[in-house]
Structure formats: C-alpha cells, structure tokens
Amino acid sequence: MADTLKVTLVKSPISAKPKHRATVEALGLRKLNKTVELPNNAATLGMVKQVQHLVKVEEA
C-alpha cells in the first residue's frame, strides 16, 4: 500500500453540504482540478470517503 494519496478536486463543492465543503477545504483543495498529496492514514481516508463524490483519488 502506498504511503501517500493524490487527491484531486473534480466537482465543485458549492452545492454540497456545509460539512462536505469544510472537509474539502481541510483537505487543502481550494480550486477545481487542484491536486494535493496527503498521507495515507485513517484520518485522511475517512475525509476522502466523506467527499468521494467530489474528488478523485490515486495512490502515489
């Protein structure tokens, strides 16, 4: 299993629930198609799972 994840914002969180918007912001995603590398741990995976309809995830 990879030690980092590449998370890309592919859908706008404007119409999403406020909690999901806050999660996207906490992941470090501020603009569409922006990619960030995050550690592959339980906290990150939980956040990604919550907004899986807004992001694309790849193992790096």
C-alpha positions in Angstrom: 0.0 0.0 0.0 1.3 3.4 -0.9 2.3 5.9 1.8 0.7 8.9 0.1 -2.5 9.6 -1.8 -3.0 12.1 -4.7 -6.4 13.7 -4.2 -7.9 15.9 -7.0 -11.0 18.1 -6.7 -13.1 17.2 -9.8 -16.5 18.7 -8.8 -17.4 22.0 -7.3 -18.4 21.8 -3.6 -20.7 24.9 -4.0 -23.9 22.9 -3.9 -22.6 20.4 -1.3 -23.5 20.3 2.3 -21.6 22.7 4.5 -19.9 19.9 6.3 -18.6 18.5 3.0 -17.4 22.0 1.9 -15.4 22.2 5.2 -13.9 18.8 4.6 -12.8 19.7 1.1 -11.2 22.9 2.4 -9.5 20.9 5.2 -8.0 18.5 2.6 -6.3 21.6 1.1 -8.4 21.7 -2.1 -9.4 25.2 -3.0 -9.9 25.2 -6.8 -11.1 22.7 -9.3 -8.5 20.3 -10.7 -6.1 21.1 -7.9 -4.2 18.1 -6.7 -2.6 17.6 -3.2 -0.6 14.7 -1.8 -1.7 13.6 1.6 -0.5 10.8 3.9 -2.4 7.5 3.6 -3.8 7.1 7.1 -7.2 6.5 8.7 -8.0 10.2 9.1 -7.3 11.1 5.5 -9.2 8.1 4.2 -12.2 9.0 6.3 -12.2 12.5 5.0 -11.9 11.3 1.4 -14.7 8.8 1.9 -17.0 11.6 3.1 -16.5 13.6 -0.1 -15.8 10.8 -2.6 -18.4 12.2 -5.0 -16.3 15.4 -5.3 -12.8 14.1 -5.6 -10.6 11.6 -7.5 -8.1 9.6 -5.5 -4.9 7.9 -6.8 -2.2 6.1 -4.8 1.1 7.7 -5.3 
